[in-house]
């Protein structure tokens, strides 16, 4: 959240100084200022994306607490992703020495071949896309399997377990992993309960 807020503030300042306008309409000072704040925002943008993915990964670790053999892989993925994004920030600000040369070409210094940062940016973007895909697909299979095992267990207390209706309700519930069927069986159960109570009275 802090990185995203900093990125928004910097890119807004960049726009206020002329980003998005034709360069011919800007003074030299505004050209430098708009470029400077644009460059400064990029590192915060990259890390805000990283911490967003890390937070999702940590959230999944809490959900899959019972799947302990997945945890080391998840932690390794979080660590590797953070390293990749952190090094990307280094390539953004470290490609020129001093860094101020990024937005002010009049400053004496040197810069790396632009292809170095471009190629690493492609790699970082690709790894980010792959991590997005994994974070979307992984919960679909893992949480589904956990829910399937949970749904297949018999309930410790079933007021209809000794009746033909209760046996039919249990039979429907086990093989079908569908929320609608569960809702229907729960509704049938709620409708049957008052009848049993009325019969006892």
N, C-alpha and C positions, 0 to 999 in steps of 0.2 A: 504494500500500500504506500509506503514512504517513497519507494523508487518510482512508482507510477505517478504519485503526486509531484515529485521533483521533475520528472519527465514532462508532465503537463505544464508546469510553471515555466520551464525553460523553453519549450516549443512555443508557448504562448508569447513569451518575451521575444523570441525570434521572429514571430509573425508581426508583432508590433513594430519591430525594427525594419520590416520590409520584406520578409520571406513571402514569396507568392507574387510579389510585384516585379515588373520588368526592371532589370538592373540599371538600365539607362535612366530610370526615373529616381534612382537612389543616389545619395551622396556617398563618397568613399567611406565615411565614418559608419553610415547605416549599413553599407554592404558588409563591412567587417563585423559589426555587431550582430547582424542577422545570421551571418555564417557562423560566428562564434557560438551563439546560443543553440544553433541547430546542432553543431558538433557536440557540445556539452550534453545535450539531451539524449544523445544516442546511447551512451553507456547506461544511463538510468532506464532507458527503454528495454535494453537487452536484459538487464538484471531483474526488472519487474516481471518480465516474461518468465525468467528462470525461477524466481521465488513463487510465482503462481503455480508452476508445475510441481515445485517441491512441496507446496502446501497440499496439493491434490494427492501427491504420493504419500505424504504423512497421514492424510485422512484415510487413504485406502489401507494403510498399515494398521490403523485402528479397527477397520471393518473386518479385515481378514486375520484377526488375532489368532484364530484356530489353525490357519494354514501357515504354520511356523516355518516350513521349508522354503516359502516364497520370500520371507523377510530379508535374508541376506542379499538376494538378487535385487529386491526393491531398493534397499539401502545403497547398494553398489551403483544402481542406475541413477539415483538421486545425486550421489557424489560425483559420478562421471559427468552428468549433465551440468552440474554447477561448475566443474573445472572447465568444460568446453565454453560455457557462457562467460566465465571470468576471463579466460584467455582471449575471447573475442573482444572484450572491453579493452584489454591491453593492446590488441592490434589496432583498435580504433584510435586510442590516444597516444600510443607509442610509435605510430608509423612515422611521425616527424619529431625531430629533435632540434629545438625545443617544441613542445606541443603547440605553442601559440602560432607556429608557422602554418598550422592547418588552416587557420582563418586569416592570417596576415602574411601574404607571400613576400612582403618587403623585409621581413625579419630574416637575418642570417641563420642558416641551419641546413639540415639535410633531411630528406624523406626517403622511405623505402619505395621500392617499385610498387605502384598502385595495385598490381596484380596479386601481390602477397596478401594484402588485406581483403581484396575482392574474392580470391579463392578460399580464404578461411571463412569469409562471410557466407559463401555458398555451403561450405561444410557445416557451419554452425546452423544455418537455416534448415539444411537437410536433417541434421540430428534433432532439431527442434520439432520438425514435422513428424519424424519417426516416433519421438516421445509422445507427441499428441495422439498419434494412432494407437500406441500401446496403452496410454492412459484411458482411452475410450473403449478399446476392445477387451482389455484385461478384466475390468469389473464385470462385463457382460457374462463371461464364462465362469470366473471364480465365484462371484456372488450367486450366480444361478445355481452352480453345483452345491454351494453351501445351503441354499434355500431348498434345493431338491432333497438333500439328505435330511434337512430339518422337517420337511413336509412328510417324508416317508416314515417318520417315527410315530409310534402309537402314543396317544394322549393318556396321561396317567388317570384322568377322570373323564368318563364319557357317560352321561346320564342315559344315553340310548344304547349303550353297548350290549345290553341284554335283550334288546328288542330287534325284530326283523328290520324295522325302519332304521335303527341305529347302525345295524350291520350294512345296510345299503348305503347309508351316508358315508361310512368309513370306506367302503369299497369305491365310491366315487372320488373320494378325496385323495387317495394314495396314488393312483396312476396318472391323474391329470394335474399338470402344473399350470393351471390357468386361474387367474384372479377372479374371473367371472363365475367359474364353477364353485370356487370357494365361497364367493359371496352368496350364491344361490343356496348352497348347503347350510351356510350360517343362517340364512333367512328361514329355511325350512326348520332348522333347529329351534329358532326363536318362536316360530308359529306353533311347534309341537309342545313346547315347554308348558304354556298355560293350560293345555288340555290335560296334561299329566297331573298338574297341580289341582285342577278342577276335579279330576277323578278321585284324588286322595281326599278332597273335602267331602 
